[in-house]
Amino acid sequence: MLNLDNVHAYYGDSHILRGVSFTVRPGEVACLLGRNGAGKTTTILTVMGYLQPRPGRIRYNDRDIAGLPPNAVARLGFGFVPQDRGIFPSLSVRENLTVFARGGRKGYWTLPRIAELFPVLQARERNLGFQLSGGEQQMLSIARALMLNPDLLLLDEPSEGLAPMIVQQIIEVLSRLKQQGLAILLVEQNLRAAIAVGDRHYVMNKGEICFTGTSAELENNDDALRNYLSV
């Protein structure tokens, strides 16, 4: 579905990604793990077209998407939940959900289904974005991405800065999406969240993939946990 092959990326002259390669298969939750500065966010921004690989190949459903602008990438079936959540503070919850909504996947995600998945958003649908708590903003950001009816959902640190109870709710939401067969690329530092939902894990360090494996393989790999994940 999504395949990165030997992707390098730069911020100016700073060489950030150094030959990143991994795959997200249909219906799979792939997790990109690592400490701050490992290159996780740079990877997801490169996939979304905010940075251009130099060199490297990014293929989505057998199409080369490297070099496409973000709006063109999004139209191919991507739903992106950025690290800063990116909701519109002056729009209501309902307006945030509908402003970019589109069909696709047979139009599965509608306002009633979002209300079922996130009851708190239905209760707050007339509140403005800036009136929501951090956890509610994160739920809104995920819900807005789902309203695009994507084939692949990309999330950048969805548990960052949230209380444990809210993190558990996010895990439960991602587990439900996984059961429905939605492919997910999850960028995380929260190992518990990643282990709970992930099928395959890619651990990054200094812009390179240094471990690939299942949840069980990661939990049993002391070197990866100790050296790259601070466990």
Sequence and secondary structure as in RCSB ss.txt:
>XXXX:A:sequence
MLNLDNVHAYYGDSHILRGVSFTVRPGEVACLLGRNGAGKTTTILTVMGYLQPRPGRIRYNDRDIAGLPPNAVAR
LGFGFVPQDRGIFPSLSVRENLTVFARGGRKGYWTLPRIAELFPVLQARERNLGFQLSGGEQQMLSIARALMLNP
DLLLLDEPSEGLAPMIVQQIIEVLSRLKQQGLAILLVEQNLRAAIAVGDRHYVMNKGEICFTGTSAELENNDDAL
RNYLSV
>XXXX:A:secstr
 EEEEEEEEEETTEEEEEEEEEEE TT EEEEE  TTSSHHHHHHHHTTSS  SS EEEETTEE TT  HHHHHH
TTEEEE TT    TTSBHHHHHHTT    GGG   HHHHHHH HHHHHTTTSBGGGS HHHHHHHHHHHHHTT  
SEEEEESTTTT  HHHHHHHHHHHHHHHHTT EEEEEES HHHHHHH SEEEEEETTEEEEEE HHHHHT HHHH
HHHS  
